[in-house]
Amino acid sequence: MRIEIWADVVCPWAYIGKRRLEAALAGWDGEPVEVVWRPFRIDPMAPRKAEPLAEWQIDPLVDEVLNACTPDGLSPVENATRVSRIAADAGLGTPFGAVWRADSGPAHRLIALAYETCGAALQNAVVEEILKAHFVTARDISNPEVLAEAARAAGFADGGDLLASGAGADRVREDLLRGKAIGVRSSPTLVAGKRALAGAQSPEAMTAFLRETAGTPPERELPEEVERLRLAESLLDRRDPLGALTLLRPLLADHGTEWSVRVLAARAYYHSAQLERARTELESLTAHSPDDAYLRLLLGRTLERQGRAEEATAHLRLAAAMRPEERDADAV
């Protein structure tokens, strides 16, 4: 059984959640569990060069940013007080808390590289060292040297060099999009199959989650291409057409003639305002399927946005005649 932890290493609840999951697994007597860490960003606008966290916390926008790592509607100040107490109870040390507003992007790359290179056990050790550096020893985890030290301490000797090479960026970018596509909205969130448990909940709640997951028959694993297509469609439904196109890129390269890939790409082009690409693709699609009312509607909407009213009207009238109920539908 695989449990994915979607979390940001600058979120203190991720560290607390890690300890609570470890407590749950210590008493687990079911099937073996593989724990895999996946990226989540609570502060994607953090500067590349770290800033003192105390200065940043006077920013009035801080509340909104920290909401993804602040459970139960607490304010950031209330959350920090609660975190310190719970961290001490969990044996994470005192004082506990971050000193730096650090860009967690490089740390996520290192974590992804650890898993790809040596598997879940090494990845977990790397995560532990990064969390300890950020919350216990007050290090700047956006600093490549700090991350290289964390990698060596975890037994990932090549981690610093791999990080310096730029490796892992595509993997993290796609994982962030995958998390968004499956509905991850907070750090940490545990995901197993189609089940999710949001927040650093108690070891008892995590044990119950493990039991529920173990008691559910595994779903049939989809081919990678089908899964990627579904995730891209989910991103489009969540109003992220550029993210959808990012996930579609390998499919467009290898399966660019597939009808479902082409239609989804056309939709993404339209919603990302790449109207000429959308028009070209939709004209080709409607030529092959002239009776498809939806494609006619989307092509008409595309031509409207390009200021080609006369051409648009012809397609919109055809779409309305084919399926009158779609005349005023939102083209998605």
Order of alpha helices (4+ residues) and beta strands (2+ residues): beta-alpha-beta-beta-alpha-alpha-alpha-beta-alpha-alpha-alpha-alpha-alpha-beta-beta-alpha-alpha-alpha-alpha-alpha-alpha-alpha
